[in-house]
Amino acid sequence: MNSLFEAAERCLKSRKIEEKLYLTQEASQAWQQGLLSLEPTCKPEPISEPGRPDKPVLVMPGDVPKRRLGTKAGLAALIHAVTHIEFNAIHLAWDAVYRFRGLPKQFYGDWLHVAHEEAYHFQLLRERLNELGHDYGDFPAHNGLWEMTRKTAFDPMVRMALVPRVLEARGLDVTPGIIKRLRNAGEDKTVALLEIIMQDEIGHVKIGSHWFKYFCNQRGLNSEQTFRSLLNQYFTGKISGPFHFEARQKAGFTNNELKALEDLEIPEA
């Protein structure tokens, strides 16, 4: 029987988009059929950059060009930015599977499910880009999500707290506003895609919440206090608001956790 960890490594290292998507689909089907074991053949390698195509060019977040939504190029750039987030999210899910060993079977099933859905989201958005005369890689992008993935590679509890529940959860906050702007612009086709993605992402963040609280319980830690402590350690003065309370509550946030986020909020300019 093949190892799930080997499958995760192949997906992470693949530099070809189509191959990465195919391997993710193949692994998802094999897992559902009980064809992948949780027996590791070797220890995980130290975290490095995942396999990527040559484009997009990666720049600092502040160096990503701003474009007006009212233009075709601006619409394509916005969709490209979300497409890049979904591509990175495939890596985030697969690294959780690959890196953290000896955990309950459900942990691996949950994050494999996330990887599969992120690949689906990427394909939806890439097809929309193609319809607009563009492709993934046509615009610069930044690597902020993966940087935090690197910083949290030492501990699954910290990873669950800070990647799904802080960085990825930003999508729950900003997507409704993007949907509103697109709907006002008559961009109903893209709106339909983002509504699918928004609902799925609530589930992904909820998975992060579940496993964060699982690890806290295993270690005898108060999850609310631990979340606040990790926010203060890693994000002091660096969390953008406002926050979509309803979506975050559906994704497993408590009122005290939302208050902790608000305490570190940078007001919108």
Secondary structure, 3 states (H helix, E strand, C coil): CEEHHHHHHHHHHCCCHHHHHHHHHHHHHHHHCCCEECCCCCCCCCCCCCCCCCCCCECCHHHCCCCCCCCHHHHHHHHHHHHHHHHHHHHHHHHHHHHCCCCCHHHHHHHHHHHHHHHHHHHHHHHHHHHCCCCCCCCCECCHHHHHHHHCCCCHHHHHHHHHHHHHCHHHHHHHHHHHHHHHCCCHHHHHHHHHHHHHHHHHHHHHHHHHHHHHHHCCCCHHHHHHHHHHHHHCCCEECCCCHHHHHHCCCCHHHHHHHHHCEECCC
